[in-house]
Amino acid sequence: MQDSLGNPVTLSDPSSLRAVNDFVEGFISCEARAVDVLAAAQDDSPLVQAYCATLHLFAESRDAAANARPFLDRAQAGAGRATPRERRYIAAVSAWAEGDITRAIALHHEQAREHPRDLASLKLGQYHCFNVGDCPGMLRLALAALPAAADVPYLHGMAAFGQEQCHLLREAEASARRAIAMVHKEPWAHHALAHVMLTEGRLAEGLDFMRGVSDTWVGLNSFMVTHNWWHVALFLIDLGLDAEALAVYDRQVWGVVKEYSQDQIGAVSLLARLELAGIDVGARWQDLAGYLAQRLDDHVLPFLDLQYLYGLARAGRPEAQQLLHSIEAFAPDAPASTRAAWQRVCVPAARGLLAHAQGDAAGTIEGLGLALPRLVEIGGSHAQRDLFEQVYLDALVASGTASGLASAQGLLQQKVNAQPESLRLRRQAGDVYAALGLPRLVSNSPNPHAHAQE
């Protein structure tokens, strides 16, 4: 038997093939049907068990590895009757469960070379590369598979995001548009193209594009649908459409699966951006914090913990301080492959974020100032990590010092140059120029040549 991508599969129950295909196809297309493989869990086939374990690990919670363990045990027990491809996938997921991300990534790279149509393995490898800031690794995985799997539109979406994260914007747009031409409902390619347009300052175009394809975002996993709407909200904020951005938060970003890690951090980062743009978010932090308070001992990914902490702190919850202490205690004993990111990036960033929520500009500048140069090590996309830069900028301005304002001017004007359509950035830069005693017009025009004669 073969899966729908042509990879041979070893199954005890032939009727499980449909569930295997639901996982493979659902995973690479970001569709919710990937979870349907759990209905075949009674099949002791090693690959079925490994796919079930994968889904449990994607919960990104403190008990995820324990919940995945029975499936991994069954997968490993039956590995002797599995194919080499299946055994490698089992080994990669086992390494993930044990926190050995370096080994997991190496196995996914090996799989991409040996079995380039195993796109579920490839996408999982990209997930790990993304979480450790290895953007070239993401791209290398996709490129390894392209000669053998160019007929699969979702691979071009995977390539597009790897290219965008490597700042290869022209290539990323071409790959994303190729994927969308092959299948209009390709949310990951939509997402990659949104990144390109945001980075290039094509804000109105990006908003129009994402709205134009949003009717296809059905049947997706909660991360994909909420994250694409999160991108819509970023365009709305920058274009000064505050009420619409709040409405997107309420209707499409928060509340799809409130218990899920990715939905939670999407809500945290969007609420924070709304506030940093001067928009009143009312009591929204309070509802979110009730879910974040259950995350104090997760420590699955530093990128997640930082946003849990900031959300708790913005809500004024004492658990924020508890989470900081928990991160500080965990970091020295984190798995070897991610320990440096926890110790050298997450700990100072956590201190800086808590300081910002408490109105301590100096503490924010100190903590985030240490973390920002190495922030890529904790993963997340450029657009997601921009939240931490926005918080740092806010603290520079709030400090009121000459050095703080001077640093803010340099950072903000570069952002305005890259995104001249952004009303948010122009307004923020204008305030900084006023505080520095410089003409507001220096930064406040969407046309960089408009005031050349003034």
N, C-alpha and C positions, 0 to 999 in steps of 0.2 A: 504494500500500500504506500501511497504517497500523499503528502499534504497538498494543498491547493497551489503551492509554489513549486511543486515537483520534488520535494525532499522526502526520501524514504522514511517511513515511520514504522515502529514496532509496537503493535497493539495486541493486547490479550483479547479484547472485545472489538471486532470490526465496526460495531455501531458507534464507537467512540470517535471515529474519524471526523464526524461532523463537529463534535466538541473541540477537537484539535484545530480544525480549520476556523472555527469561531474564535479561538484564542489567537491564532496566528493573524488572521485577517483583521480581527477586531483590534489587536494590539497595534499593528502597523498603521491602521486607519483611524486610531483614537476613538473607536466605537465601544460602547458599553457592553456589546455582546462578547467581548473577551472573557468576561466573568462566567460565561456559560460553560466553560470547561469544568467548573466546580461541580456541575451536575453529573459529570462522568468520573467523579473521584473514586467511585467503587471499582473502577478499572485499575488494576495494579500495574499497568504499563508504566515503565520508568519515565517516559516523556510526559505522560498525562500528569503524573505525580509532581514532576518538576514544574510544569506549567501552573499547577495549583499552588505550589510553594511560591512561585513568582508573584502571583496575585496577592498572597498574604503579605509578602515583603513590601509590596507597593503601598500597604497601609501606612508605612512610615511612622509607626507608633512603637512604644516601648515593648509591646508584647508581640510585635510582628514576627520576629525571628522565632519565638517560641511557638507561635501558631503555625509557622511554616515547617517546623522541625519534623512532625510526623510524616508529612508528605515527602520531605527530603530523605528521611530514613527509608521510606518505601522505595523511593527512586534509586537510592544507592544500593539497596538490597537486591534490586532487579537489574542493576547496571550490566551484569554479565551477559544478558540477552539483548542489550541495546546496541545500536550502531555506534561507531566512533563519534559521529556528529551528536547523537543524543547523549553519549557519555560526557562529551565536552561541555554541553549545555548544563547538564546536571552538576558538573564540577564547578562551572562558573556561578551558578545560583548558590551552591553550597559555600563557595568563597564569599559571596555577598552576605549570606546569613551569618558568617563568622566574622564579618567586618574587614575581610582582606580584599579591599577594593582593587588594589594593585594587581593581585592575581586574577580577579574576575575580569578586569579590563584586558589583561594579556590573553586570557582564554577567548574572549570575544573577538579580539583581533585575529587570533589564530583561526577561529571559526569562519570569519569573513574571508580569509584567504583560501581555506580548504573547502568551504561550503558557502559560496557567496549568495546563494538564494535562501539561506536561512536568515530571513530579514527580521524575524522576531529576536534572534540572538543579536543581530546588528543593532536594532533599536535599543535593546537593553544595554548593550555596550555603550551606545551614545549617551544614554541616561547616566551611566556611571562617569563617563568622561566629563559630561556637563557638570556633575556634582563636585568634581575635583578641579574644575577650571581648565581641563585639557581640551581646548577648542580644536587644535590641530588633530588630536586623536579622534574627535567626532567626525571631522572631515575625512580623515584617512580611512575610517571604517566604511563610510558611504562610497568613497571612490574605489575601494577594493571590490565592491559588489557591482558597480555600474556595468562593466563589460558583460556580466552574466545575467543581470536583472534589470536592464534598462526598460523592459516592457512593463515594469511595475511602477505605477505613478507615485506611490508613496515613497519609493526610494529617492526619487528626485526631490520630494519634500524634505527628506532627511538630509540629502546633500545640501539643499538650500539653506537649512538652518546651520549646518556646520560651516558653510561658506560665510554666512552672515556673521557668525560669531568669530570668524577669522578676519573680519573686516573686508572680505572679498564681495563687495556689495553688488557689483555688476553681475558677477557669476551667480550670486545668490538669487538675484531677481530673475535671471534667465532660467535657473533650475526651478524656481517656484512657479514661474509662468508655464514652464513645460509640464510640470505636474498637474496644474490646474487645467491646461488644455486637454490632458489625457482624461481627467475626471474632475468635474467642476466641484464636487464635494470632496475637497482635500484640505481639511482644517489645519493640518500642520504646515502645508504650503501657504495657506492664507496667513498663518501666524508668522512664518518666515518673511513674507512680503511686508507685513505690517512692521516688522523690525527694520527692514530696509528703509521703508518710507519714513519711519520715525527718526532713524539715524540721519537720513538725508534732509530732514526738515520738510518733507512733503506732507504736511499735516492735514490740510484739507483733502488732498488726494487720498491719503491713507484712510481718513474717516469715510469718505465716499466709497472707497473700495471695500472696507470691512463691512459697512452697512449693506453693500450690494451683494455680498456673499453670505450674510448672516442667516438667511433663510435656509441655508444648507446645514446649519449647525444643529442637527437633530439626531437623536440616537447616539450621541457622543458620551464619553465618560465625563464626569463632572469637571475634572481639571480642564479638559480641552475647551468645553463650552464656556466655563467661567473665565478662563484665561484669555480666550479670544475677545470676550466682552470687556475684560480688563484692559486690553489694548484699545478697544473702542473708547473707553473712558479716558485713557491717557490723551488721545487726540482731542477729546471734548474739553478736558481741563486746559490744555495748551491753547486751544482756540477760544477760551473764555466762555464756553457753554456750560456754566456751572450747574444749573438746575438739571440739565440733561445728564451730566456726569453723575450727580447724586442719584438720579433715577436709575441709571444703569447699575450703580452699586446695589441699590435696594432690590431691583428686579432680576438682575442677571449675574451678579458677582457673588453676593452673599445670600445664602439660604438655599442653595441647590442641594449640597450635602454638607451641612454645617459641621459634622463630625470629622470631615476629611482634612488632612494636613494642608494640602494644596489649596483647597477652598479657603481655609483659614488664613494662610499667609497672603493669598491674593486680596482678601478683605483687609488685612492689616496694612499692606502696602498701598492699597488704593485710598483707604481712609486717611493715612498719613499724608499722601500726596494732596488730597483734597484740602486738608488743614494747612499744609505748607503753602498752598496756593491762596490761602486766605478765605476758604469756604467753611462756613459753620456746619459741622457734622452732627450737631445735637447730641443725643444720648447714644449714638450708634456704637461707641466704644464699649458701652456697658454690656450690650447683648453679646458682642464678640468675645469679651473677656471671660464670660462664663465658660466658654469652650476652651479658651487658651489655658485657663487655670488647671485643666486636666493634663497639661503637657509638661509639667515641671521636671519630670525625670526621664523624658524621652531620649534626648541626645542621639537622635538618628543621624541628623545632618546639621552642621553648625549654621547653615543658611536658614534652616527652619527655626532653630532655637532663638536666633537673634530677633526674628519677627514675632515669635510668641512673646518674648520678653518686652519688646517695644509696645506691643498691643496691650499687654497687662499694665505697663507703666503709664500709657496714655489714659487708661481707664482709672488710674489711681489705685490699682490693686496692690496690696502688700506682697502678693505672690511674685511680683516682678523682682523684688529683692531676693526672694527665695530662689528664683530661677537663676539669677546671677550667681549666687553662692553655689548652686548645684553645677553650673557650667564650670566655675573655677575649680571645683573639686573633681569633676569628671575629666577635664582637659589633660592632666598629666598621665592619666591611665587610659586615654582613648586608644583605639586600635592604631598600630604603628603607621599604617598607610595614610591616616588622616590626623595624626596627633599634632603635627606642626600647625595645621590649619586651625585646630581647636585652640592651641596654646598661643600662637603668635598673631592670630587674626581674630578669632571669635571672642576670646576673653577681653582684649582691649576694646573691640567694637561693642561688646555687650555693656561694658562700663560706660562707654561714650553715649550709647543709646539711652541708658537709664538716666544719665546725667541730663540729656536733652529733655526728656520727659519731665524732669524735675526742675527745669529752668536754669540749669547750671551750664552756661555757655563754655566756660573755661574747661570744665570736665569733659564736655562733648568734644571740644577741639583736641584735647589731649588724647582721649581714647580713640576717636575715629581717625585722628591724624596719624596714629601708629598703625591702624588697620588698613586704611585706604590703599596705600601702595601695594599691598599684597591681597587685596580683597578678592581677586579672581580665584584665589586658592579655595575659597569656601563655595564656589560654584554660583549658580544663578546666571542669568543672561545679563548683557550690558544694560538693558532696560530695567531689569529687576534691581541690579546693584546701584542704579542711579538714585534709588531712594536714599541710600546711605550718603551719597554725595550731596543730595538736597538737604539732608539733616545737617551735615557738616557746614554747608553754605549758610544755612539759617543761623547756626551758632556763630559763625564768623561775623555776620551782620549784627546779631544780638549782642555780641561782645562790646560793640560800640568803640572799639579801640582803632587807632589809626592803622595798625598792622592787620587787624582783622578785616577792616573795610577794604584795605588795599588788596588783600588776598581775594576777598569776595569779588572785587571788581574784575580782577584778572580771570577768575574762573567763570564768572557770569557772562562776561563779554564774549568769551570763546563759545559759550553755549548759544548766545544770541546769534553769533555769526553762523553757527551751524543750523540754527532753527529760527530764521528771521520771521516766520509766521507766528511764532509763539507769543501770544499776548501775555501769558504768565511770565515768561522770562524777560520780556521787555519791561513789564511793570516792575519786576523785582530789580532788574538792573537800573531802571530809572530811579528807584528809591536809593540805591547805593550811590549813584552819581550825585544825587541831591545831598546825601550825607557827606560826600567828599567835596562838596562845593563846586562840582563840575556841571556843565549844562546837561539837562536831561536829554536833549536832542541827540547827544552823542550816541545814545544806545536805544533810543525809542522809536526808530524808524524801521519798518519792515524792508525798506529799500536801502541797502548800504551806501548808495550813491546819492540819495535824495537830498542830503544837506551838504553836498561837497562845496557849495558856493557860500554857505552861511558862516 
